[in-house]
Amino acid sequence: MKNLLEVNEVYKQYGDYVALNGVSLQVPKGSIYGLLGPNGAGKTSLIRIINQITLPDRGQVLLDGEILQPKHVQHIGYLPEERGLYKTMKVGEQCLYLAQMKGLTKAEAKVQLEYWFDRLEIRGWWDKKIQELSKGMAQKIQFVVCVLHQPKLLIFDEPFSGFDPVNANLIKDEILELKKKGSTIIFSTHRMESVEELCDDIALIHQSNKLLEGPLQDIKRQFRSHNYEVGILTNDTEALLLELSKQFSVQPTQFKSLNNELQLEIGLNNQTPNALLNLLTQRGQVTHFMEKIPSVNDIFIQTVQNN
């Protein structure tokens, strides 16, 4: 798959502080790409460089095969974590103004705004001032401003901040729809459950360095432990545990269940899942059998702690 965005050996330093230390990324076209990292990792510095708010000290950024230039601003939509709407301006007036700054004519902007105001059910807000809106309502306006010029690249920094669950789900669905229509999306967030739901690829930046990058499924495979959650109803727990311990690594665990079964986490130790399941079915009624797939949160914490 061709990359829409390539970041090649980018360095950024502020005085004695190194914000980015030779970071390289490849964002596949048409993907949702999770940019992860603790506070202060360097994510915001990188996003500011992609948006040409600041320039790298060294390195290169390419958008769709071209070295990043001022003209590319019109091909990027940016939803910053710190929102930047003019509080005393009317919503409609402000949206038209910002759309024209992104290269749309007034007529083109009105068509796009009508579409988005209908889609997000905010048609009645046209003459309201931003200061009259709740944080969540203002978030919707900021989202519209970010996407209405139909950019090639969308950058969402904590897009669900300020939303209740219903509106967060609405925006999530819109992000997925934008991807379906061909947008490439960089998604920066601390909400790991959102990364699990949305992202095709991820990169983790920590202390100004990239620690990992790639398709999410491939990274999960790298962190695979080959451990299984097991629930079993048995008449002889002691005998079962003794037999299991001869071939497998066994420890107690807890998971949600409607049964009052023995709950275990079992490592295969080079055995096969079938061998484990055969042993269990001979010793009781198996109510739960599932591989423990590492979550993005597990991978995030393990990688940061190890580095």
Residue frames as qw, qx, qy, qz and C-alpha x, y, z in Angstrom:
[[0.000, 0.888, 0.459, 0.000, 0.00, 0.00, 0.00],
 [0.389, 0.526, -0.036, 0.756, 1.37, 3.42, -0.94],
 [0.360, -0.476, -0.469, 0.652, 2.09, 5.82, 1.92],
 [0.097, 0.902, 0.316, 0.277, 0.31, 9.16, 1.95],
 [0.196, -0.932, 0.241, -0.186, 2.66, 10.60, 4.57],
 [0.871, 0.047, -0.274, 0.406, 6.31, 9.82, 5.18],
 [0.305, -0.925, 0.212, -0.085, 8.38, 11.30, 7.99],
 [0.872, 0.279, -0.228, 0.332, 12.10, 10.70, 7.42],
 [0.661, -0.074, -0.305, 0.681, 14.66, 11.12, 10.22],
 [0.085, -0.819, -0.160, -0.544, 13.04, 14.22, 11.70],
 [0.510, -0.194, -0.472, 0.693, 14.85, 16.04, 14.49],
 [0.134, -0.805, -0.184, -0.548, 13.48, 18.92, 16.55],
 [0.562, -0.219, -0.477, 0.639, 15.19, 20.62, 19.46],
 [0.168, -0.899, -0.175, -0.365, 14.10, 23.53, 21.68],
 [0.262, -0.823, 0.445, -0.239, 17.20, 24.88, 23.42],
 [0.078, -0.431, 0.892, -0.115, 18.70, 21.90, 25.28],
 [0.649, 0.112, 0.633, -0.406, 15.49, 19.87, 25.02],
 [0.085, 0.149, -0.832, -0.528, 15.29, 17.27, 22.23],
 [0.639, 0.172, 0.281, -0.695, 11.63, 16.93, 21.21],
 [0.926, 0.332, 0.074, -0.165, 12.16, 14.53, 18.28],
 [0.372, -0.622, 0.645, 0.240, 15.25, 12.40, 17.88],
 [0.092, 0.317, -0.817, -0.473, 15.42, 11.18, 14.28],
 [0.562, 0.249, 0.675, -0.408, 11.81, 9.99, 14.09],
 [0.207, 0.158, -0.703, -0.661, 10.65, 8.23, 10.91],
 [0.523, 0.268, 0.665, -0.460, 7.05, 7.18, 10.21],
 [0.105, 0.002, -0.740, -0.664, 5.11, 5.77, 7.29],
 [0.452, 0.290, 0.510, -0.672, 1.37, 6.43, 7.19],
 [0.255, 0.178, 0.857, 0.410, -0.38, 4.18, 4.61],
 [0.284, -0.036, -0.280, -0.916, -2.88, 5.83, 2.30],
 [0.633, -0.261, -0.467, -0.560, -6.49, 5.21, 3.35],
 [0.588, -0.187, -0.723, 0.310, -5.59, 4.04, 6.86],
 [0.436, -0.845, -0.007, -0.310, -6.37, 5.21, 10.38],
 [0.654, 0.302, -0.467, 0.513, -2.97, 5.58, 12.00],
 [0.594, -0.777, -0.208, -0.003, -2.69, 5.78, 15.78],
 [0.390, 0.571, -0.383, 0.613, 0.04, 8.10, 17.05],
 [0.738, -0.612, -0.279, -0.048, 0.61, 7.09, 20.65],
 [0.530, 0.273, -0.430, 0.678, 2.88, 8.15, 23.46],
 [0.397, -0.609, -0.508, 0.461, 2.91, 9.52, 27.01],
 [0.023, 0.992, 0.118, -0.025, 2.66, 13.27, 27.64],
 [0.200, -0.859, 0.407, 0.240, 5.86, 14.96, 26.50],
 [0.825, -0.007, 0.508, 0.248, 6.82, 12.11, 24.18],
 [0.195, -0.319, 0.484, 0.791, 7.07, 14.33, 21.09],
 [0.314, 0.513, 0.782, 0.162, 3.69, 13.72, 19.43],
 [0.122, 0.908, 0.292, -0.273, 2.60, 17.37, 19.47],
 [0.183, -0.667, 0.426, 0.584, 5.97, 18.52, 18.09],
 [0.309, 0.022, 0.829, 0.465, 5.59, 16.08, 15.21],
 [0.236, 0.705, 0.669, 0.012, 1.99, 17.13, 14.51],
 [0.000, 0.890, 0.039, -0.455, 3.03, 20.79, 14.47],
 [0.226, -0.434, 0.632, 0.602, 5.74, 20.00, 11.91],
 [0.296, 0.323, 0.843, 0.312, 3.29, 18.11, 9.67],
 [0.123, 0.855, 0.497, -0.076, 0.97, 21.12, 9.84],
 [0.492, 0.448, 0.055, 0.744, 3.92, 23.46, 9.07],
 [0.371, -0.912, -0.147, -0.098, 3.34, 25.39, 12.27],
 [0.380, -0.769, 0.466, 0.220, 7.01, 24.76, 12.99],
 [0.694, 0.574, -0.426, -0.091, 9.84, 23.37, 10.84],
 [0.946, -0.251, -0.027, 0.204, 12.12, 20.42, 11.62],
 [0.273, -0.818, 0.417, 0.289, 15.76, 21.13, 12.43],
 [0.028, 0.382, -0.840, -0.385, 16.69, 18.17, 10.23],
 [0.353, 0.219, 0.908, -0.056, 14.84, 15.56, 8.25],
 [0.216, 0.047, -0.512, -0.830, 12.08, 15.57, 5.71],
 [0.466, 0.327, 0.685, -0.454, 8.30, 15.17, 5.51],
 [0.088, 0.037, -0.702, -0.706, 6.60, 14.00, 2.31],
 [0.527, 0.337, 0.501, -0.597, 2.89, 14.25, 1.54],
 [0.793, 0.504, 0.302, -0.160, 1.71, 12.01, -1.28],
 [0.828, 0.227, 0.214, 0.466, 5.27, 11.73, -2.61],
 [0.293, 0.770, 0.005, 0.567, 6.04, 15.47, -2.53],
 [0.406, -0.039, -0.464, 0.786, 8.26, 17.29, -0.04],
 [0.141, -0.755, -0.592, 0.244, 5.94, 19.18, 2.31],
 [0.227, 0.219, 0.161, 0.935, 5.30, 22.73, 1.07],
 [0.194, 0.187, 0.350, -0.897, 2.99, 25.62, 2.08],
 [0.504, 0.049, -0.441, -0.741, 0.52, 24.63, -0.67],
 [0.433, -0.105, -0.895, -0.018, -0.13, 21.35, 1.15],
 [0.144, 0.054, 0.571, -0.806, -1.92, 23.16, 4.00],
 [0.599, 0.116, -0.113, -0.784, -5.09, 22.94, 1.90],
 [0.704, 0.088, -0.667, -0.230, -4.76, 19.14, 1.80],
 [0.369, -0.032, -0.795, 0.481, -4.56, 18.73, 5.59],
 [0.490, -0.654, -0.223, -0.532, -7.33, 19.01, 8.18],
 [0.381, 0.160, -0.684, 0.601, -6.23, 19.44, 11.79],
 [0.581, -0.680, -0.283, -0.346, -8.35, 19.06, 14.91],
 [0.274, 0.455, -0.609, 0.589, -6.05, 20.23, 17.75],
 [0.450, -0.369, -0.749, 0.316, -6.43, 19.08, 21.34],
 [0.097, -0.485, -0.314, 0.810, -6.59, 22.74, 22.38],
 [0.348, 0.672, 0.616, 0.219, -9.52, 24.02, 20.34],
 [0.310, -0.231, 0.093, 0.918, -9.12, 27.35, 18.56],
 [0.101, 0.671, 0.615, 0.400, -12.48, 28.83, 17.60],
 [0.042, 0.253, -0.110, 0.960, -13.29, 32.54, 17.93],
 [0.064, -0.353, -0.841, 0.404, -15.70, 32.65, 20.84],
 [0.199, 0.525, 0.302, -0.770, -17.58, 35.83, 19.91],
 [0.243, 0.235, -0.594, -0.730, -18.06, 34.97, 16.22],
 [0.810, 0.133, 0.194, -0.538, -21.26, 33.36, 14.97],
 [0.718, -0.118, 0.677, 0.107, -20.92, 29.69, 14.06],
 [0.704, 0.589, 0.383, 0.108, -21.93, 30.01, 10.39],
 [0.215, 0.960, -0.179, 0.015, -19.86, 33.12, 9.78],
 [0.395, -0.677, 0.616, 0.078, -16.81, 31.51, 11.37],
 [0.764, 0.063, 0.630, 0.126, -17.15, 28.26, 9.43],
 [0.603, 0.769, 0.193, 0.094, -17.42, 30.13, 6.13],
 [0.001, 0.934, -0.358, -0.004, -14.36, 32.21, 6.97],
 [0.522, -0.493, 0.691, 0.088, -12.23, 29.18, 7.94],
 [0.788, 0.330, 0.514, 0.083, -13.41, 27.20, 4.91],
 [0.485, 0.871, -0.003, 0.077, -12.29, 29.98, 2.58],
 [0.226, -0.809, 0.541, 0.045, -8.90, 30.04, 4.30],
 [0.643, -0.171, 0.737, 0.114, -8.61, 26.37, 3.28],
 [0.105, -0.198, 0.690, 0.688, -9.24, 27.23, -0.38],
 [0.191, 0.526, 0.825, 0.077, -13.00, 26.75, -0.78],
 [0.074, -0.341, -0.252, -0.903, -15.13, 29.37, -2.46],
 [0.355, -0.048, 0.451, -0.818, -18.04, 30.74, -0.44],
 [0.774, 0.102, -0.220, -0.585, -20.49, 28.74, -2.56],
 [0.662, 0.170, -0.727, 0.065, -18.47, 25.51, -2.12],
 [0.078, 0.154, -0.721, 0.671, -18.23, 26.13, 1.62],
 [0.559, -0.035, 0.210, -0.801, -22.00, 26.59, 1.95],
 [0.813, 0.103, -0.458, -0.343, -22.64, 23.27, 0.20],
 [0.543, 0.145, -0.758, 0.331, -20.25, 21.43, 2.50],
 [0.106, -0.133, 0.569, -0.805, -21.55, 23.18, 5.61],
 [0.704, -0.041, -0.052, -0.707, -25.14, 22.33, 4.76],
 [0.779, 0.099, -0.613, -0.084, -24.14, 18.68, 4.38],
 [0.423, 0.111, -0.723, 0.535, -22.27, 18.55, 7.70],
 [0.286, -0.146, 0.373, -0.870, -24.75, 20.62, 9.69],
 [0.805, -0.050, -0.219, -0.549, -27.49, 18.21, 8.59],
 [0.743, 0.133, -0.650, 0.090, -25.36, 15.13, 9.24],
 [0.349, 0.033, -0.672, 0.652, -24.41, 16.20, 12.79],
 [0.280, -0.712, -0.637, -0.096, -27.89, 17.62, 13.52],
 [0.363, -0.468, -0.221, 0.775, -26.64, 21.16, 14.23],
 [0.238, 0.549, 0.473, 0.647, -28.53, 23.15, 11.60],
 [0.254, -0.887, -0.356, -0.150, -30.08, 25.44, 14.23],
 [0.623, -0.568, -0.043, 0.536, -26.66, 26.61, 15.47],
 [0.557, 0.518, 0.232, 0.606, -25.77, 28.80, 12.45],
 [0.008, 0.797, 0.030, 0.603, -26.42, 32.13, 14.21],
 [0.729, -0.672, -0.101, 0.089, -25.21, 31.10, 17.67],
 [0.123, 0.833, -0.500, 0.202, -21.91, 32.39, 19.02],
 [0.660, 0.183, -0.696, 0.214, -19.29, 29.85, 20.07],
 [0.018, 0.241, -0.632, 0.736, -19.38, 31.20, 23.64],
 [0.664, -0.110, 0.131, -0.728, -23.07, 30.22, 23.79],
 [0.848, 0.120, -0.474, -0.205, -22.28, 26.57, 23.08],
 [0.826, -0.496, 0.265, -0.026, -21.33, 23.80, 25.49],
 [0.254, -0.602, 0.695, 0.300, -17.88, 22.25, 25.15],
 [0.546, 0.132, 0.815, 0.142, -19.34, 19.27, 23.31],
 [0.475, 0.796, 0.356, -0.118, -21.32, 21.49, 20.93],
 [0.074, 0.893, -0.349, -0.275, -18.21, 23.56, 20.16],
 [0.476, -0.320, 0.782, 0.243, -16.36, 20.30, 19.53],
 [0.617, 0.482, 0.619, 0.060, -18.81, 19.43, 16.76],
 [0.320, 0.936, 0.005, -0.144, -18.17, 22.79, 15.09],
 [0.204, -0.729, 0.604, 0.248, -14.42, 22.26, 15.34],
 [0.606, 0.015, 0.778, 0.166, -14.81, 18.81, 13.77],
 [0.551, 0.736, 0.392, -0.023, -16.81, 20.28, 10.87],
 [0.111, 0.938, -0.263, -0.197, -14.17, 22.98, 10.28],
 [0.430, -0.494, 0.721, 0.228, -11.51, 20.26, 10.19],
 [0.521, 0.108, 0.822, 0.203, -13.18, 18.05, 7.57],
 [0.482, 0.703, 0.374, -0.367, -15.31, 20.31, 5.35],
 [0.286, 0.762, -0.405, -0.416, -12.61, 21.05, 2.74],
 [0.979, 0.173, 0.063, -0.085, -12.26, 17.27, 2.16],
 [0.014, -0.801, 0.594, 0.072, -8.51, 17.06, 2.83],
 [0.731, 0.293, -0.616, -0.023, -6.31, 14.10, 1.90],
 [0.502, 0.024, -0.703, 0.503, -4.92, 13.92, 5.43],
 [0.488, -0.728, -0.142, -0.461, -6.88, 14.41, 8.64],
 [0.404, 0.180, -0.679, 0.587, -5.13, 14.78, 11.99],
 [0.583, -0.649, -0.267, -0.410, -7.33, 14.30, 15.05],
 [0.286, 0.274, -0.665, 0.633, -5.72, 15.08, 18.41],
 [0.047, 0.220, 0.791, -0.569, -7.95, 13.74, 21.21],
 [0.215, -0.217, -0.488, -0.818, -11.10, 14.08, 19.05],
 [0.484, -0.499, -0.696, -0.179, -13.46, 12.66, 21.70],
 [0.285, -0.148, -0.485, 0.814, -12.47, 15.10, 24.45],
 [0.222, 0.119, 0.168, -0.953, -15.56, 16.88, 25.78],
 [0.550, -0.055, -0.538, -0.636, -18.10, 14.51, 24.20],
 [0.706, -0.163, 0.504, -0.470, -20.70, 12.47, 26.04],
 [0.486, -0.104, 0.853, 0.159, -20.83, 8.75, 25.01],
 [0.588, 0.621, 0.507, -0.107, -23.60, 9.31, 22.44],
 [0.341, 0.917, -0.122, -0.167, -21.78, 12.10, 20.59],
 [0.279, -0.600, 0.718, 0.217, -18.40, 10.34, 20.93],
 [0.598, 0.151, 0.780, 0.102, -19.94, 7.37, 19.16],
 [0.498, 0.814, 0.260, -0.148, -21.38, 9.68, 16.50],
 [0.108, 0.875, -0.421, -0.212, -17.96, 11.19, 15.78],
 [0.474, -0.316, 0.807, 0.159, -16.37, 7.72, 15.78],
 [0.642, 0.455, 0.616, 0.019, -18.84, 6.62, 13.09],
 [0.372, 0.915, -0.007, -0.153, -18.04, 9.75, 11.06],
 [0.189, -0.711, 0.637, 0.230, -14.31, 9.04, 11.28],
 [0.560, -0.002, 0.817, 0.140, -14.89, 5.51, 9.98],
 [0.558, 0.715, 0.416, -0.069, -17.07, 6.90, 7.18],
 [0.140, 0.914, -0.294, -0.241, -14.34, 9.38, 6.20],
 [0.366, -0.428, 0.793, 0.233, -11.88, 6.51, 5.99],
 [0.616, 0.343, 0.708, 0.021, -14.32, 4.55, 3.83],
 [0.446, 0.871, 0.180, -0.099, -14.47, 7.51, 1.44],
 [0.759, 0.481, -0.075, 0.433, -10.67, 7.54, 1.10],
 [0.139, -0.908, 0.255, -0.303, -9.35, 9.88, 3.80],
 [0.696, 0.106, -0.547, 0.454, -6.10, 9.06, 5.56],
 [0.467, -0.804, -0.071, -0.362, -6.32, 9.78, 9.28],
 [0.420, 0.237, -0.644, 0.594, -3.73, 10.29, 11.99],
 [0.622, -0.631, -0.314, -0.341, -5.36, 9.68, 15.34],
 [0.316, 0.313, -0.613, 0.653, -3.59, 10.85, 18.51],
 [0.642, -0.547, -0.152, -0.515, -5.24, 9.88, 21.78],
 [0.103, -0.384, 0.804, -0.442, -4.78, 8.53, 25.29],
 [0.776, 0.018, 0.324, -0.541, -7.99, 6.48, 24.97],
 [0.115, -0.334, 0.904, 0.242, -6.63, 3.03, 24.16],
 [0.497, 0.353, 0.770, -0.188, -10.09, 1.54, 23.66],
 [0.472, 0.780, 0.048, -0.407, -10.57, 3.98, 20.77],
 [0.073, 0.613, -0.718, -0.321, -7.28, 2.82, 19.23],
 [0.366, 0.005, 0.931, -0.014, -8.49, -0.80, 19.42],
 [0.503, 0.592, 0.555, -0.297, -11.73, 0.14, 17.66],
 [0.400, 0.868, 0.041, -0.292, -10.41, 2.47, 14.97],
 [0.017, -0.795, 0.523, 0.307, -6.74, 2.06, 14.10],
 [0.925, 0.360, -0.118, -0.011, -5.21, -0.04, 11.32],
 [0.694, 0.305, -0.324, 0.565, -1.61, 0.96, 12.12],
 [0.458, -0.885, -0.077, 0.032, 0.06, 2.48, 15.17],
 [0.554, 0.446, -0.381, 0.590, 3.33, 4.09, 16.18],
 [0.616, -0.737, -0.238, 0.146, 4.54, 4.61, 19.73],
 [0.368, 0.646, -0.256, 0.618, 6.81, 7.56, 20.53],
 [0.690, -0.683, -0.201, 0.133, 8.49, 7.80, 23.93],
 [0.486, -0.703, 0.173, 0.490, 11.08, 10.33, 25.11],
 [0.216, 0.770, -0.297, -0.521, 11.44, 11.74, 21.58],
 [0.012, -0.334, 0.883, 0.330, 12.15, 8.34, 19.98],
 [0.798, 0.076, -0.260, -0.539, 9.96, 5.99, 17.98],
 [0.428, -0.359, 0.804, -0.205, 9.82, 2.65, 19.81],
 [0.399, 0.169, 0.890, 0.142, 7.53, 0.69, 17.52],
 [0.427, 0.430, -0.131, -0.784, 5.46, 1.07, 14.35],
 [0.059, 0.070, -0.918, -0.385, 3.39, -1.13, 12.09],
 [0.555, -0.293, -0.521, -0.578, 0.00, -2.72, 11.44],
 [0.525, -0.467, 0.389, -0.596, -1.83, -3.16, 14.74],
 [0.977, -0.060, -0.010, -0.204, -2.46, -6.88, 14.19],
 [0.751, 0.393, -0.407, 0.340, 1.25, -7.51, 13.47],
 [0.005, 0.554, -0.515, 0.654, 2.27, -5.66, 16.64],
 [0.772, -0.332, 0.231, -0.491, -0.23, -7.67, 18.69],
 [0.967, 0.137, -0.211, 0.032, 1.34, -10.86, 17.30],
 [0.443, 0.535, -0.502, 0.515, 4.79, -9.63, 18.39],
 [0.228, -0.419, 0.535, -0.697, 3.52, -9.23, 21.96],
 [0.838, -0.164, -0.343, -0.391, 1.57, -12.49, 21.97],
 [0.310, -0.540, 0.694, -0.361, 2.12, -14.49, 25.17],
 [0.558, 0.032, -0.795, -0.235, 0.35, -17.74, 24.15],
 [0.086, 0.050, 0.778, -0.620, -1.58, -17.61, 27.40],
 [0.347, -0.364, -0.685, -0.527, -5.22, -18.70, 27.63],
 [0.410, -0.188, 0.423, -0.785, -8.03, -17.75, 29.96],
 [0.406, -0.096, -0.890, -0.183, -9.82, -20.89, 31.05],
 [0.545, -0.239, 0.355, -0.721, -13.00, -21.49, 32.96],
 [0.507, 0.051, -0.846, -0.157, -13.79, -25.06, 34.04],
 [0.728, -0.387, 0.194, -0.532, -16.30, -26.79, 36.32],
 [0.569, 0.274, -0.768, 0.105, -14.54, -29.75, 37.95],
 [0.804, -0.523, -0.204, -0.199, -15.11, -32.09, 40.88],
 [0.834, -0.368, -0.006, 0.412, -11.42, -32.31, 41.77],
 [0.178, 0.975, -0.119, 0.057, -9.65, -28.97, 41.56],
 [0.466, -0.708, 0.514, 0.134, -6.48, -30.19, 43.28],
 [0.749, 0.031, 0.605, 0.270, -5.96, -33.09, 40.87],
 [0.535, 0.783, 0.265, 0.174, -6.64, -30.87, 37.84],
 [0.028, -0.969, 0.247, 0.003, -4.13, -28.23, 38.96],
 [0.615, -0.486, 0.589, 0.198, -1.49, -30.89, 39.62],
 [0.729, 0.293, 0.550, 0.282, -1.90, -32.42, 36.17],
 [0.361, 0.915, 0.129, 0.124, -1.93, -29.03, 34.43],
 [0.255, -0.902, 0.332, 0.107, 1.25, -27.91, 36.21],
 [0.762, -0.188, 0.536, 0.311, 3.19, -30.86, 34.71],
 [0.571, 0.377, 0.517, 0.514, 2.82, -29.47, 31.18],
 [0.122, 0.776, 0.298, 0.542, 1.70, -25.86, 31.43],
 [0.177, 0.076, -0.391, 0.900, 2.23, -22.64, 33.41],
 [0.325, -0.625, -0.668, -0.239, -0.82, -22.10, 35.61],
 [0.123, -0.046, -0.435, 0.891, -2.00, -19.19, 37.72],
 [0.092, 0.646, 0.713, -0.255, -5.37, -18.04, 39.05],
 [0.066, 0.113, 0.262, 0.956, -7.15, -15.22, 37.24],
 [0.240, 0.525, 0.616, -0.536, -10.50, -13.45, 37.16],
 [0.068, -0.064, -0.522, -0.848, -12.89, -12.66, 34.30],
 [0.532, 0.067, 0.214, -0.816, -16.58, -11.87, 34.07],
 [0.270, -0.019, -0.929, -0.252, -18.76, -14.96, 33.99],
 [0.666, -0.303, -0.062, -0.678, -22.23, -16.19, 34.89],
 [0.888, -0.097, -0.449, 0.013, -20.79, -19.48, 36.15],
 [0.523, -0.768, 0.343, -0.136, -19.07, -20.28, 39.43],
 [0.942, 0.259, -0.145, 0.158, -16.17, -22.03, 37.73],
 [0.678, -0.467, 0.187, 0.536, -12.47, -22.39, 38.42],
 [0.417, 0.909, 0.002, 0.018, -10.80, -19.51, 36.56],
 [0.739, -0.370, 0.303, 0.474, -7.21, -19.92, 35.39],
 [0.388, 0.842, -0.300, -0.224, -4.63, -18.31, 33.14],
 [0.884, -0.133, 0.410, 0.182, -2.60, -21.03, 31.45],
 [0.155, 0.759, -0.501, -0.386, 0.60, -20.63, 29.43],
 [0.922, 0.296, -0.136, -0.208, 1.14, -23.24, 26.72],
 [0.487, -0.614, 0.606, 0.136, 4.89, -23.83, 27.32],
 [0.128, 0.407, -0.775, -0.467, 5.37, -25.04, 23.71],
 [0.326, 0.282, 0.897, -0.094, 2.29, -27.24, 23.93],
 [0.062, -0.271, -0.574, -0.770, -0.63, -26.74, 21.52],
 [0.447, -0.117, 0.191, -0.866, -4.02, -25.21, 22.35],
 [0.788, -0.040, -0.455, -0.412, -5.60, -28.54, 21.36],
 [0.556, 0.050, -0.750, 0.356, -3.47, -30.41, 23.89],
 [0.065, -0.064, 0.506, -0.858, -4.63, -28.04, 26.63],
 [0.610, -0.037, -0.068, -0.789, -8.26, -28.24, 25.59],
 [0.735, 0.008, -0.656, -0.170, -8.18, -32.06, 25.40],
 [0.348, 0.022, -0.750, 0.563, -6.82, -32.29, 28.93],
 [0.252, -0.028, 0.329, -0.910, -9.43, -29.87, 30.26],
 [0.691, -0.023, -0.281, -0.666, -12.38, -31.61, 28.61],
 [0.659, -0.005, -0.750, 0.061, -11.27, -34.92, 30.16],
 [0.327, -0.085, -0.669, 0.662, -11.29, -33.38, 33.64],
 [0.086, 0.498, 0.530, -0.681, -14.44, -31.26, 33.66],
 [0.353, 0.764, 0.524, 0.134, -16.86, -29.01, 31.80],
 [0.380, -0.060, 0.128, 0.914, -15.07, -26.19, 29.98],
 [0.106, 0.825, 0.512, -0.215, -17.14, -22.99, 30.22],
 [0.145, 0.967, -0.120, -0.172, -14.55, -20.52, 28.90],
 [0.775, -0.126, 0.359, 0.505, -11.50, -20.93, 26.65],
 [0.354, 0.923, 0.113, 0.094, -9.94, -17.85, 25.07],
 [0.692, 0.151, -0.089, 0.700, -6.46, -16.72, 24.12],
 [0.258, -0.830, -0.176, 0.463, -5.33, -13.60, 25.98],
 [0.539, 0.596, 0.203, 0.560, -4.65, -11.21, 23.11],
 [0.391, -0.302, -0.223, 0.840, -2.51, -8.27, 24.29],
 [0.139, 0.903, 0.401, -0.066, -4.46, -5.01, 24.31],
 [0.396, 0.714, -0.045, 0.576, -3.02, -1.76, 22.98],
 [0.415, -0.836, 0.169, -0.317, -2.96, -0.58, 26.60],
 [0.900, -0.345, 0.205, 0.172, -0.87, -3.63, 27.62],
 [0.758, 0.368, 0.120, 0.526, 1.52, -3.05, 24.72],
 [0.068, 0.869, -0.043, 0.488, 1.78, 0.67, 25.50],
 [0.587, -0.759, 0.224, -0.170, 2.61, 0.11, 29.18],
 [0.924, -0.161, 0.222, 0.267, 5.03, -2.78, 28.55],
 [0.650, 0.530, 0.082, 0.539, 6.94, -0.90, 25.83],
 [0.050, -0.875, 0.125, -0.465, 7.23, 2.34, 27.82],
 [0.723, -0.645, 0.235, -0.077, 8.31, 0.52, 31.01],
 [0.915, 0.010, 0.198, 0.351, 10.91, -1.54, 29.13],
 [0.537, 0.525, 0.068, 0.657, 12.41, 1.63, 27.69]]
